[in-house]
């Protein structure tokens, strides 16, 4: 392949100087980061308005949990399809379609009049946002320097916290300006805005690898030499996300129903958790590069268990009590997912990287729907707090077990120099 010159290969813009990526990599980072942040905004919108939806559509806590599980389950399908298409047609090209799809599905959620309609729109949204992470993460990982991949992917993951913050801010605004039934619908209508990102991706973002036109991507993923890695990575991703979704899907509802906290105080609690998650994501990336994947994940899984127990027993009153309960929960229980972008990319070869990364993450996301359903199912017996604790602690233990069945990959090269493509 022809040398494309030093300018594009080595030049950096503002984002590039911060992340260590060249210009093409920085553009890919911006696109994937915005996409992932908007994904976070979409998902956390649902968690903020569960109480309003229950009142508006006459739904139960169990039904709310089942809706979450449906969207997580369909995200597994989206991840598989997105990965296969990205390995065949290119990461950037497929990302455009994904962004348009979840923008539309999110907006259509606002039209729901009953459980079935809500399930359909959230299920379709699940397919779209299930595809987004694996495709965007594979694209960025292939630009990252081997020794800095952890921190770059941690920074990418931190965009989810930014999206979460955006959802929180929009929730406060719509809740203040509109009646409850109209506010949650207006919130989802705002989900059309991400469609503008697709235009940026179409014009500015390109891939960094040559693509194989082998059509049997999923078959390659399950060939004997790759099968055990695929399964173990999927179970790890499922456990990681079970920790996250079993806690944060029900956080506002728990604070409302079991602690009797007002909307204003819930916002303070959630904002502290968001700040903790952002710090947790960013710090995790640097720690991954410093001490490796296994030990960093282990630190975060144990920290998640401790933070979850603290969350359930710490008094929530005043700023100090809120910080003690919320910040560690965000830092560990959300931050533990930050290493998945680098780890999954390093576990799979280039020809099936997007497929493998998307399959593991999104199938894991789908499996984690069992965790959200379990919370809803055992709430009657244990209370919402007890259900969250039981499922969350079990997920932490399983995550540790699956983690140590996989190899240490810190610093592994994933893009062969002769296959590098760096376009302007």
TAGIPE-V475675 format. One record per residue. OMEGA is omega in whole degrees, -180 to 180 (NA if undefined). D_FIRST is the distance of its C-alpha to the first C-alpha in whole Angstrom. Layout:
omega->OMEGA d_first->D_FIRST
omega->OMEGA d_first->D_FIRST
This chain:
omega->-177 d_first->0
omega->177 d_first->4
omega->-176 d_first->7
omega->175 d_first->9
omega->-176 d_first->12
omega->-173 d_first->15
omega->-177 d_first->17
omega->-177 d_first->15
omega->-170 d_first->14
omega->-178 d_first->18
omega->180 d_first->20
omega->171 d_first->23
omega->-177 d_first->25
omega->178 d_first->29
omega->-180 d_first->28
omega->179 d_first->25
omega->179 d_first->27
omega->-175 d_first->29
omega->-175 d_first->27
omega->180 d_first->24
omega->173 d_first->21
omega->-174 d_first->19
omega->-180 d_first->20
omega->178 d_first->18
omega->179 d_first->19
omega->177 d_first->22
omega->177 d_first->22
omega->179 d_first->21
omega->180 d_first->24
omega->-178 d_first->27
omega->-179 d_first->26
omega->179 d_first->26
omega->177 d_first->29
omega->179 d_first->31
omega->-179 d_first->31
omega->177 d_first->32
omega->179 d_first->35
omega->173 d_first->36
omega->178 d_first->36
omega->178 d_first->38
omega->-179 d_first->40
omega->-176 d_first->41
omega->-175 d_first->42
omega->171 d_first->44
omega->-178 d_first->46
omega->-179 d_first->47
omega->-179 d_first->48
omega->-172 d_first->50
omega->-179 d_first->52
omega->-179 d_first->53
omega->180 d_first->57
omega->179 d_first->57
omega->179 d_first->55
omega->180 d_first->58
omega->-176 d_first->60
omega->-175 d_first->59
omega->179 d_first->58
omega->-178 d_first->61
omega->180 d_first->59
omega->176 d_first->59
omega->180 d_first->57
omega->179 d_first->56
omega->177 d_first->55
omega->178 d_first->53
omega->180 d_first->51
omega->176 d_first->51
omega->178 d_first->49
omega->-180 d_first->47
omega->178 d_first->46
omega->-179 d_first->45
omega->176 d_first->42
omega->180 d_first->41
omega->180 d_first->41
omega->177 d_first->39
omega->177 d_first->37
omega->177 d_first->36
omega->179 d_first->35
omega->179 d_first->33
omega->180 d_first->31
omega->-180 d_first->30
omega->-179 d_first->29
omega->180 d_first->27
omega->179 d_first->25
omega->-179 d_first->25
omega->-180 d_first->24
omega->177 d_first->21
omega->-179 d_first->20
omega->-172 d_first->19
omega->178 d_first->19
omega->-177 d_first->18
omega->-175 d_first->20
omega->-178 d_first->20
omega->-179 d_first->21
omega->180 d_first->24
omega->178 d_first->25
omega->-179 d_first->26
omega->-179 d_first->29
omega->-178 d_first->30
omega->179 d_first->31
omega->-178 d_first->33
omega->-177 d_first->34
omega->173 d_first->36
omega->-179 d_first->37
omega->-178 d_first->39
omega->178 d_first->40
omega->180 d_first->42
omega->-179 d_first->44
omega->176 d_first->45
omega->-179 d_first->47
omega->-177 d_first->49
omega->-174 d_first->51
omega->179 d_first->52
omega->180 d_first->55
omega->-177 d_first->56
omega->-176 d_first->54
omega->-179 d_first->52
omega->178 d_first->51
omega->179 d_first->50
omega->-180 d_first->48
omega->-176 d_first->46
omega->178 d_first->45
omega->176 d_first->44
omega->178 d_first->43
omega->176 d_first->40
omega->178 d_first->39
omega->178 d_first->39
omega->-177 d_first->36
omega->-177 d_first->34
omega->173 d_first->34
omega->-180 d_first->34
omega->-169 d_first->30
omega->-172 d_first->29
omega->-176 d_first->29
omega->-179 d_first->27
omega->-180 d_first->24
omega->-179 d_first->25
omega->178 d_first->25
omega->-179 d_first->22
omega->-179 d_first->20
omega->-178 d_first->21
omega->-178 d_first->21
omega->173 d_first->18
omega->-171 d_first->18
omega->173 d_first->21
omega->-176 d_first->21
omega->-175 d_first->22
omega->-177 d_first->26
omega->-175 d_first->26
omega->-179 d_first->25
omega->-178 d_first->29
omega->179 d_first->30
omega->179 d_first->27
omega->173 d_first->28
omega->176 d_first->32
omega->177 d_first->31
omega->-180 d_first->30
omega->-179 d_first->33
omega->177 d_first->35
omega->177 d_first->34
omega->178 d_first->36
omega->177 d_first->39
omega->177 d_first->39
omega->177 d_first->39
omega->178 d_first->42
omega->178 d_first->44
omega->177 d_first->43
omega->179 d_first->45
omega->180 d_first->47
omega->180 d_first->48
omega->177 d_first->48
omega->180 d_first->50
omega->-178 d_first->53
omega->-178 d_first->52
omega->179 d_first->53
omega->-180 d_first->56
omega->-173 d_first->57
omega->-171 d_first->57
omega->172 d_first->58
omega->-173 d_first->60
omega->-178 d_first->58
omega->179 d_first->58
omega->-175 d_first->56
omega->-178 d_first->54
omega->177 d_first->52
omega->178 d_first->51
omega->-180 d_first->50
omega->-180 d_first->48
omega->177 d_first->46
omega->177 d_first->46
omega->179 d_first->44
omega->175 d_first->41
omega->-174 d_first->40
omega->-180 d_first->39
omega->180 d_first->35
omega->179 d_first->34
omega->179 d_first->33
omega->-179 d_first->31
omega->180 d_first->29
omega->178 d_first->28
omega->180 d_first->27
omega->-178 d_first->24
omega->-174 d_first->24
omega->-164 d_first->23
omega->-169 d_first->21
omega->179 d_first->20
omega->-180 d_first->16
omega->-179 d_first->15
omega->179 d_first->13
omega->169 d_first->12
omega->-177 d_first->10
omega->174 d_first->13
omega->179 d_first->15
omega->172 d_first->17
omega->-173 d_first->20
omega->-175 d_first->23
omega->-176 d_first->25
omega->-177 d_first->24
omega->177 d_first->28
omega->178 d_first->29
omega->-179 d_first->26
omega->-178 d_first->27
omega->174 d_first->31
omega->-172 d_first->30
omega->-177 d_first->32
omega->-176 d_first->30
omega->-171 d_first->29
omega->-177 d_first->32
omega->177 d_first->34
omega->180 d_first->32
omega->-177 d_first->32
omega->-179 d_first->35
omega->178 d_first->36
omega->179 d_first->33
omega->180 d_first->35
omega->176 d_first->39
omega->180 d_first->38
omega->178 d_first->36
omega->-180 d_first->39
omega->178 d_first->42
omega->-176 d_first->40
omega->173 d_first->40
omega->175 d_first->44
omega->-175 d_first->45
omega->-172 d_first->43
omega->179 d_first->45
omega->180 d_first->48
omega->-166 d_first->49
omega->175 d_first->47
omega->-173 d_first->48
omega->-175 d_first->52
omega->179 d_first->52
omega->-179 d_first->53
omega->178 d_first->56
omega->-178 d_first->57
omega->179 d_first->58
omega->-170 d_first->60
omega->-173 d_first->61
omega->179 d_first->62
omega->177 d_first->62
omega->-175 d_first->64
omega->-179 d_first->61
omega->-180 d_first->61
omega->-179 d_first->58
omega->-180 d_first->58
omega->175 d_first->58
omega->-179 d_first->56
omega->178 d_first->53
omega->-180 d_first->54
omega->-177 d_first->53
omega->179 d_first->50
omega->177 d_first->49
omega->178 d_first->50
omega->178 d_first->48
omega->177 d_first->45
omega->178 d_first->45
omega->-179 d_first->45
omega->179 d_first->42
omega->178 d_first->40
omega->-180 d_first->41
omega->178 d_first->41
omega->-176 d_first->37
omega->-180 d_first->36
omega->-179 d_first->38
omega->-179 d_first->37
omega->180 d_first->33
omega->179 d_first->34
omega->177 d_first->36
omega->-180 d_first->34
omega->-176 d_first->31
omega->-174 d_first->35
omega->176 d_first->36
omega->-174 d_first->34
omega->-173 d_first->34
omega->-175 d_first->37
omega->178 d_first->39
omega->176 d_first->38
omega->-179 d_first->39
omega->178 d_first->42
omega->-177 d_first->43
omega->179 d_first->43
omega->178 d_first->44
omega->177 d_first->47
omega->178 d_first->47
omega->180 d_first->47
omega->180 d_first->50
omega->-179 d_first->52
omega->-180 d_first->51
omega->178 d_first->52
omega->178 d_first->55
omega->179 d_first->56
omega->-175 d_first->55
omega->-175 d_first->58
omega->-177 d_first->61
omega->176 d_first->60
omega->179 d_first->62
omega->-180 d_first->61
omega->-177 d_first->63
omega->-177 d_first->62
omega->-177 d_first->59
omega->179 d_first->59
omega->179 d_first->59
omega->-180 d_first->57
omega->-179 d_first->54
omega->-177 d_first->55
omega->-169 d_first->55
omega->-174 d_first->52
omega->179 d_first->49
omega->179 d_first->49
omega->177 d_first->48
omega->-176 d_first->46
omega->-175 d_first->44
omega->-173 d_first->44
omega->173 d_first->44
omega->-175 d_first->42
omega->-178 d_first->40
omega->179 d_first->39
omega->-173 d_first->37
omega->-177 d_first->34
omega->-176 d_first->33
omega->-178 d_first->32
omega->180 d_first->28
omega->-174 d_first->27
omega->-179 d_first->29
omega->177 d_first->28
omega->-177 d_first->24
omega->-179 d_first->24
omega->-174 d_first->26
omega->177 d_first->24
omega->-173 d_first->21
omega->-174 d_first->17
omega->177 d_first->18
omega->-175 d_first->21
omega->-179 d_first->22
omega->178 d_first->23
omega->-178 d_first->25
omega->-180 d_first->26
omega->180 d_first->27
omega->-180 d_first->28
omega->-177 d_first->30
omega->-176 d_first->32
omega->-174 d_first->33
omega->173 d_first->34
omega->175 d_first->36
omega->178 d_first->37
omega->178 d_first->38
omega->179 d_first->40
omega->-180 d_first->42
omega->174 d_first->43
omega->175 d_first->45
omega->180 d_first->47
omega->-180 d_first->48
omega->176 d_first->49
omega->180 d_first->51
omega->177 d_first->53
omega->179 d_first->53
omega->-176 d_first->55
omega->-177 d_first->57
omega->179 d_first->58
omega->-179 d_first->59
omega->-177 d_first->63
omega->-171 d_first->64
omega->-170 d_first->62
omega->-176 d_first->62
omega->179 d_first->58
omega->179 d_first->58
omega->179 d_first->59
omega->178 d_first->56
omega->-179 d_first->54
omega->-178 d_first->55
omega->-178 d_first->55
omega->-179 d_first->51
omega->-180 d_first->50
omega->177 d_first->51
omega->179 d_first->50
omega->177 d_first->47
omega->-179 d_first->46
omega->180 d_first->48
omega->179 d_first->45
omega->178 d_first->42
omega->-179 d_first->43
omega->-178 d_first->44
omega->-179 d_first->40
omega->-173 d_first->39
omega->170 d_first->40
omega->-178 d_first->39
omega->-178 d_first->35
omega->171 d_first->33
omega->-175 d_first->32
omega->-176 d_first->29
omega->178 d_first->29
omega->-178 d_first->26
omega->176 d_first->24
omega->-179 d_first->20
omega->178 d_first->19
omega->177 d_first->15
omega->-174 d_first->13
omega->-177 d_first->11
omega->180 d_first->8
omega->-177 d_first->8
omega->176 d_first->9
omega->-180 d_first->9
omega->-175 d_first->11
omega->-176 d_first->12
omega->NA d_first->15
